[in-house]
C-alpha cells in the first residue's frame, strides 16, 4: 500500500464486500503475483509488469496495462461474464479500462484522485501532455466520472470540458459515501443490462 489512494481503495473495497457486493481488485505488486482472498470477501489480484526495464513511467504504465487487461478478462470469463462494471482509480489503468469496455461491453467509472495539472508544475511538457491525453481518454470513454469534491468537479469541467451531468460527487467525508458509491454502481449495472 503506497499513498492515500491505496488506503481509499482498501477501505472502499472492504466496505463494499461488507455490503455483500462482489469485489475484485486488480493492482500492481513488484514481487507478489496472483490471487489473494481477503477474509472480508475482497479478491485481490496482483500483477507484475512483464517488462522489467523502462525509460519512464509512461512505458511502465502502458506495458503493465497489458497484464491488467489479461487478468481482468480472465476474471470476467471465470465469472461467466457476470462483471457489471469497472471502476478505475487515477489515470494509470485507463488504457485497460477502455479496452475492456469496448471488447467486453462493460461500463466503467473513472474515479479521479488527482489531475496531471495538479500533480505537475509543468503540465505542458510533452511528457505531461501524454499523461493528460490518457486522462482525457478516460473522461471521454467513461460512462461516469466520480470525484470527491465540488472543487474537483469544477476542475474536471474546466480542464477537460467533461459534461457536468457525467460527473458524480461522492465525498469520502460523508457518512453515506458507501451508499452513494453503491447507488452509482447500481446505475451503471442497469445501463449494462439494457
N, C-alpha and C positions, 0 to 999 in steps of 0.2 A: 504494500500500500504506500503510494507516494502522493503527497499533496492532498489538498482539500477535496478535489473531485473524487478521489478513490474512497474517501470517507463517506461522501454523499451517496455514491453508488452502492456501497456496502450497506448503509442504513436503509436506502430505498429498497434494495433487493430483499433484505431481511424482513422489512415491514410488509412488503408485497406478499412474500411467502407466508407470513403470519396471517394474512388476509385470504389465504388459500388460492393465491394467484401463482400459476406455474412460472417460475423464473429461471431462465438460462442466461448466464453472463459469460460472454466471450471476452477474454482480456489477454494482455501480454505478460509473459514472465520469461526472463532470460534463461532460467535454469530448470524450472518445473514445467512439465508438459502433460496435458491430458485432463481428465475429468476429476473434479473433487466435489463430492456430495456433502454439503453442509448439513448439520443437524436441523437447521431452520427449514430446510427444504430447497435451498438455492443450489442449483447445479452450476458450478464454475468450471469453465473450460479454459485452460491456459494454453496459449500458443507461443511458439518461438518464431523468430524471424528466420526463414530458411537461408537468407543471405547474411553472412557474418560481417563483412566489411562494407562501410558506406561512406560516401562523400559528405553527406549531411542528413538532417532529419527528414527531408523530403524523400530521398531514395529509401531511407529506412521505413518510412510510413507506407510508401507505395508497394514495397516488396512484402512487408508484413500483412498488408491487406489481402494478398493472395491466400495466405494461410487462414486469415479470419473468414474470408468467403468460403473456403473449403470446409472449415469446421461448422460454420453456421448452416451451410447447405446440408451437411450430414445431420445436424440436429433437426432440421426441417423434415428431411426424409425419414429419419428414425422415429419421428413423432407422427408419422402418417399424414404429413402436411398440415398439422394442427398448430402451427405457429401463427398467431394473429397479428403480430406487429413486431417491429424492430425499433428500439429506442437507442439512438446514437448520441453519445456524450462527447462534445467537442469535435473538432474537425478531423481528427486522426483516422477515424473509421468511416468517414463519408463515402470514399470510393467503394468500399464493401457494401454499404447500405444501398447505394444507388444500383449496383449490380444485382444484389439480392432482390430489391424491389422490382426491378424490371424483368429479371429472369423467373422469379417465383411468384410475382404478383402479391407481394407483402407490403402493406403500407409502412412508412417509417416516420418517426418523430425525430427531429433534430433538437436535442436538448443542449442549449447553449450555456456554457460555463463562462467563456470569455471570447473576445473577438481579437483578431490579429492587430487591429488598430489600437487596442488597449494593451496588448502584450508587448508591442514593439514600438519604440520611439521613431523608427524609420520605416513605417509600414508601406512606403512607396518604392522600396528597392525591388529588384526583380525577384529575389528570394521570397520576400514578404508578399509580393503580388501573386506568386504561385500559391502560397497558403491561402490568401484571400480568394483566389479563384476556386479552391476546393471548398472553402466556406460558402461561397456563392452557389456552387453546385448543390450543396446540402440544402440551402434555403430554397432553391428552385425546385428540387426534386422531392423534398419532404412534404408529406401530407399536412403535417402540423409542425410548428416550431414552439418549443417550451422554453420560457425564460423565467428567471427567479424574481424579477422586479419590473416595475413600470419603466424605470430608467433604462434597463437593458432592452426592453421592448422598443423604446424610442430610438435607441442606438441601432438596433437591427433595421428598423424602418429607415432611419436617416442614412446609414451607410450602404445597405443592400437593397433598399426600396421594396422590402417584403410587405405584402398587403397586411394591414393590421388585423384583419379577420383570420389570418392564418396563424397568428401568434397567440399563445395562451400564457398568461402569467400564473405560475404556481410557486408561491413563496414557501420556502422551507421553514420560515418563521411562523407560518400559520399552523394552528392546531389541527387543521383539516387537510394538510398537504398530501397525505397518503390518499384520502378520499378524493381529493382533487385530481391526483395522478390517475387513480383508478377510473374516474369519470372520463378523463381524457383518453386513456387507453381503450375504454369501452366504446367510445365514439368512433375510434379507428377500427376496432374489431367489427363494428356494424358496417362500416364502409367496405371492409373486405368481403363480408357476406353478400353484398349486393351484386 
